[in-house]
Amino acid sequence: MSADTDVEVLRRQGRIVVVGASLAGLRAAETLREKGFRGSLTMIGDEPYEPYDRPPLSKQALLGRARPEDTALPRRRDIDADWRLGVAAAALDRNAKLVRLANGDTVPYDRLLITTGTRARPWFHPEEAGLDGVFVLRTRGDSARLCRKLAGGVSRVLVIGAGFTGSEVASACRELGLEVTVAERGPAPLVGALGGVIGAVADRLQRRHGVDLRCGISVTALEGDDVGRLRRAHLSDGSAIDVEVAVASLGAMRNTEWLAGSGVAAGSRGVACDAGCRVFDVNGIVTDDIYAAGDVARSPHPLFDYQFLALEHWGNAVEQAEIAAHNMICAGPERRPHLWLPMFWSSQFGVNIKSVGVPSLGDRLVVAQGTLAEERFVAVYGYRGRVIAAASFDGAKWLGFYEQQIATGAPFPPEYRTVDRRTEALEPVDPDFPDPHLPTHGATVTLTGHSPSERRVVFVPSHA
């Protein structure tokens, strides 16, 4: 039987299973149907809801402009799927081509797509995490619970972590008129994603909007009262603050535990796949029947030294899902690579922050448009003499141009002059990223090295 015949049989009567009822999972399913897949399609999700949009949960929902339950993703078309919601995938049996569910059921597949995404990293102390008033923010349920608590009347909110999500939560709480303390163990907000030069601007922005910002500080303990309600937080400088709500914004954990022992190259950094979204096994050999897309996937990108990138970006999830769906039901010569350029946006404290490329890879930075003092600018990042990224504060109109510069490997520092170049810092400077071994909150792109597997090979010499 030819490869073309195999693909046609798959399209007509194959079984495709998507584990992860997420943005990526839904867009992949829609693309499969659009591309002519007529077989059975099963959608597995650990939450009881069909796919919904997450960005509004830390923005509009907290401000009361949208209800968490009204964030369902719009449908492009009917996908005619068997939905298995409210039950998580527990294991993968590659030999039998089965997904085992937490309730004991098994789901067979001919092609499998992994879109399990990430979950919020919980507060490190389980008993303290269980206090009434301690929250994370990732799911629809998280957002609904936090909204109810904030609407019930609180005096002060503690946000632990000043990455993008933590900063958005702090911004929303200030807009609601609440007193906010932000504790960030790094030297500035957004420092892990954009570096200290831009972090200093974010620092000024938060303080000017009334945030009690404490950088270089960790929360060491959360204290409750006799009935289990949060009342106080203890900080690493020996101080303590009285709070009724604490939002732990400590970054994301990729949902890969269910793949342990499956032989798939999956670990805490995500699921390794090639540029066509095909998953690697633990020996670095690509599979033909298992694919990955969205936040859980990490794949090599030629613009970034073929390093494996794990991207927590809305646009990446959509684009990668569409590529994965296309490749799942196509013969080899028709497959396409996923080479989407990382993009990210955030709205906080009245400022629209956007980035393109991988700022955290940059070794030099120049402010190309606007000024840092005005908090309206475009910062361009260089890496080994070429443009690698750009980040803007209320300067998004320029990012399309810099997207082209990154894609073409334009030289850094930029050689052109523009009408909007009014900066006080014409010469490139160190972007001031923290030591990569020092944990900070909020990077949206993770560089995960060149190896598709977390295994370590030890060569043992033979003896005659």
Solvent accessible surface area in square Angstrom, and as a share of the most:
residue,aa,sasa,rsa
1,M,177,0.79
2,S,63,0.40
3,A,68,0.53
4,D,101,0.52
5,T,60,0.35
6,D,70,0.36
7,V,22,0.12
8,E,73,0.33
9,V,43,0.25
10,L,13,0.06
11,R,48,0.17
12,R,108,0.39
13,Q,120,0.53
14,G,5,0.05
15,R,99,0.36
16,I,1,0.01
17,V,2,0.01
18,V,0,0.00
19,V,3,0.02
20,G,9,0.08
21,A,22,0.17
22,S,24,0.15
23,L,23,0.11
24,A,5,0.04
25,G,0,0.00
26,L,0,0.00
27,R,12,0.04
28,A,0,0.00
29,A,0,0.00
30,E,0,0.00
31,T,7,0.04
32,L,0,0.00
33,R,26,0.10
34,E,90,0.41
35,K,75,0.32
36,G,28,0.27
37,F,4,0.02
38,R,141,0.52
39,G,11,0.11
40,S,61,0.40
41,L,4,0.02
42,T,14,0.08
43,M,0,0.00
44,I,2,0.01
45,G,6,0.05
46,D,95,0.49
47,E,36,0.16
48,P,91,0.57
49,Y,64,0.24
50,E,75,0.34
51,P,3,0.02
52,Y,14,0.05
53,D,33,0.17
54,R,69,0.25
55,P,38,0.24
56,P,23,0.14
57,L,3,0.02
58,S,10,0.07
59,K,27,0.11
60,Q,73,0.32
61,A,3,0.02
62,L,7,0.04
63,L,35,0.18
64,G,67,0.65
65,R,160,0.58
66,A,33,0.26
67,R,142,0.52
68,P,12,0.08
69,E,79,0.35
70,D,84,0.44
71,T,9,0.06
72,A,69,0.54
73,L,10,0.05
74,P,98,0.62
75,R,99,0.36
76,R,115,0.42
77,R,103,0.38
78,D,109,0.57
79,I,2,0.01
80,D,106,0.55
81,A,25,0.19
82,D,71,0.37
83,W,62,0.22
84,R,73,0.27
85,L,51,0.25
86,G,44,0.43
87,V,22,0.13
88,A,40,0.31
89,A,14,0.11
90,A,52,0.40
91,A,35,0.27
92,L,11,0.06
93,D,39,0.20
94,R,79,0.29
95,N,153,0.79
96,A,54,0.42
97,K,64,0.27
98,L,37,0.19
99,V,0,0.00
100,R,97,0.36
101,L,6,0.03
102,A,71,0.55
103,N,95,0.49
104,G,62,0.60
105,D,68,0.35
106,T,57,0.33
107,V,7,0.04
108,P,54,0.34
109,Y,1,0.00
110,D,37,0.19
111,R,47,0.17
112,L,0,0.00
113,L,0,0.00
114,I,0,0.00
115,T,2,0.01
116,T,29,0.17
117,G,11,0.10
118,T,7,0.04
119,R,86,0.31
120,A,23,0.18
121,R,103,0.38
122,P,73,0.46
123,W,12,0.04
124,F,127,0.53
125,H,69,0.31
126,P,108,0.68
127,E,140,0.63
128,E,24,0.11
129,A,34,0.26
130,G,66,0.63
131,L,29,0.14
132,D,71,0.37
133,G,2,0.02
134,V,20,0.12
135,F,26,0.11
136,V,40,0.23
137,L,19,0.10
138,R,57,0.21
139,T,35,0.21
140,R,46,0.17
141,G,16,0.16
142,D,15,0.08
143,S,0,0.00
144,A,23,0.18
145,R,118,0.43
146,L,0,0.00
147,C,28,0.17
148,R,158,0.58
149,K,54,0.23
150,L,14,0.07
151,A,91,0.71
152,G,66,0.63
153,G,58,0.56
154,V,20,0.11
155,S,73,0.47
156,R,63,0.23
157,V,0,0.00
158,L,0,0.00
159,V,0,0.00
160,I,8,0.04
161,G,0,0.00
162,A,0,0.00
163,G,2,0.02
164,F,11,0.05
165,T,57,0.33
166,G,0,0.00
167,S,0,0.00
168,E,10,0.05
169,V,0,0.00
170,A,0,0.00
171,S,14,0.09
172,A,4,0.03
173,C,1,0.00
174,R,64,0.24
175,E,102,0.46
176,L,76,0.38
177,G,58,0.56
178,L,23,0.11
179,E,82,0.37
180,V,1,0.00
181,T,0,0.00
182,V,0,0.00
183,A,1,0.01
184,E,1,0.01
185,R,90,0.33
186,G,1,0.01
187,P,81,0.51
188,A,8,0.06
189,P,0,0.00
190,L,2,0.01
191,V,1,0.01
192,G,11,0.11
193,A,8,0.06
194,L,2,0.01
195,G,0,0.00
196,G,11,0.11
197,V,35,0.20
198,I,0,0.00
199,G,0,0.00
200,A,46,0.36
201,V,1,0.00
202,A,1,0.01
203,D,25,0.13
204,R,103,0.38
205,L,1,0.00
206,Q,1,0.00
207,R,119,0.43
208,R,146,0.53
209,H,70,0.31
210,G,39,0.37
211,V,8,0.05
212,D,49,0.25
213,L,6,0.03
214,R,65,0.24
215,C,33,0.19
216,G,52,0.50
217,I,24,0.12
218,S,45,0.29
219,V,9,0.05
220,T,68,0.40
221,A,31,0.24
222,L,6,0.03
223,E,65,0.29
224,G,28,0.27
225,D,46,0.24
226,D,152,0.79
227,V,106,0.61
228,G,28,0.27
229,R,107,0.39
230,L,1,0.00
231,R,86,0.31
232,R,83,0.30
233,A,0,0.00
234,H,62,0.28
235,L,6,0.03
236,S,61,0.39
237,D,87,0.45
238,G,72,0.70
239,S,39,0.25
240,A,50,0.39
241,I,19,0.10
242,D,94,0.48
243,V,3,0.01
244,E,51,0.23
245,V,0,0.00
246,A,0,0.00
247,V,1,0.01
248,A,3,0.02
249,S,15,0.10
250,L,26,0.13
251,G,36,0.34
252,A,24,0.19
253,M,51,0.23
254,R,18,0.07
255,N,29,0.15
256,T,10,0.06
257,E,102,0.46
258,W,24,0.08
259,L,3,0.02
260,A,86,0.67
261,G,88,0.85
262,S,14,0.09
263,G,23,0.22
264,V,6,0.04
265,A,3,0.02
266,A,30,0.23
267,G,18,0.17
268,S,97,0.62
269,R,108,0.39
270,G,0,0.00
271,V,0,0.00
272,A,0,0.00
273,C,0,0.00
274,D,24,0.12
275,A,27,0.21
276,G,14,0.14
277,C,0,0.00
278,R,55,0.20
279,V,0,0.00
280,F,30,0.12
281,D,17,0.09
282,V,41,0.23
283,N,105,0.54
284,G,27,0.26
285,I,110,0.56
286,V,49,0.28
287,T,10,0.06
288,D,78,0.40
289,D,29,0.15
290,I,1,0.00
291,Y,0,0.00
292,A,0,0.00
293,A,0,0.00
294,G,2,0.02
295,D,22,0.11
296,V,0,0.00
297,A,3,0.02
298,R,3,0.01
299,S,11,0.07
300,P,24,0.15
301,H,10,0.04
302,P,53,0.33
303,L,40,0.20
304,F,0,0.00
305,D,52,0.27
306,Y,134,0.51
307,Q,29,0.13
308,F,11,0.05
309,L,7,0.04
310,A,0,0.00
311,L,11,0.05
312,E,48,0.22
313,H,6,0.03
314,W,107,0.38
315,G,26,0.25
316,N,3,0.01
317,A,7,0.06
318,V,19,0.11
319,E,60,0.27
320,Q,5,0.02
321,A,0,0.00
322,E,44,0.20
323,I,9,0.05
324,A,0,0.00
325,A,0,0.00
326,H,19,0.08
327,N,0,0.00
328,M,1,0.00
329,I,0,0.00
330,C,6,0.03
331,A,11,0.08
332,G,42,0.41
333,P,132,0.83
334,E,98,0.44
335,R,66,0.24
336,R,102,0.37
337,P,74,0.47
338,H,9,0.04
339,L,81,0.40
340,W,46,0.16
341,L,14,0.07
342,P,0,0.00
343,M,67,0.30
344,F,39,0.16
345,W,107,0.37
346,S,0,0.00
347,S,54,0.35
348,Q,4,0.02
349,F,11,0.05
350,G,79,0.76
351,V,13,0.08
352,N,57,0.29
353,I,2,0.01
354,K,66,0.28
355,S,12,0.07
356,V,3,0.02
357,G,1,0.01
358,V,0,0.00
359,P,9,0.05
360,S,39,0.25
361,L,19,0.10
362,G,9,0.08
363,D,64,0.33
364,R,102,0.37
365,L,1,0.01
366,V,1,0.01
367,V,1,0.01
368,A,0,0.00
369,Q,2,0.01
370,G,3,0.02
371,T,15,0.09
372,L,29,0.15
373,A,82,0.64
374,E,95,0.43
375,E,19,0.09
376,R,133,0.49
377,F,3,0.01
378,V,1,0.00
379,A,0,0.00
380,V,0,0.00
381,Y,0,0.00
382,G,0,0.00
383,Y,23,0.09
384,R,183,0.67
385,G,45,0.43
386,R,53,0.19
387,V,0,0.00
388,I,0,0.00
389,A,0,0.00
390,A,0,0.00
391,A,0,0.00
392,S,0,0.00
393,F,0,0.00
394,D,46,0.24
395,G,9,0.09
396,A,36,0.28
397,K,158,0.67
398,W,45,0.16
399,L,18,0.09
400,G,43,0.41
401,F,70,0.29
402,Y,0,0.00
403,E,59,0.26
404,Q,116,0.52
405,Q,33,0.15
406,I,0,0.00
407,A,56,0.44
408,T,106,0.62
409,G,30,0.29
410,A,14,0.11
411,P,70,0.44
412,F,19,0.08
413,P,66,0.41
414,P,10,0.06
415,E,136,0.61
416,Y,55,0.21
417,R,183,0.67
418,T,34,0.20
419,V,152,0.88
420,D,32,0.16
421,R,42,0.15
422,R,117,0.43
423,T,16,0.09
424,E,110,0.49
425,A,31,0.24
426,L,100,0.50
427,E,130,0.58
428,P,28,0.18
429,V,59,0.34
430,D,87,0.45
431,P,2,0.01
432,D,79,0.41
433,F,48,0.20
434,P,28,0.17
435,D,81,0.42
436,P,126,0.79
437,H,165,0.74
438,L,84,0.42
439,P,74,0.47
440,T,34,0.20
441,H,8,0.04
442,G,21,0.21
443,A,43,0.34
444,T,18,0.10
445,V,10,0.06
446,T,45,0.26
447,L,53,0.26
448,T,3,0.02
449,G,26,0.25
450,H,118,0.53
451,S,62,0.40
452,P,27,0.17
453,S,12,0.08
454,E,66,0.30
455,R,141,0.52
456,R,180,0.66
457,V,112,0.65
458,V,122,0.70
459,F,182,0.76
460,V,122,0.70
461,P,99,0.62
462,S,110,0.71
463,H,161,0.72
464,A,157,1.22
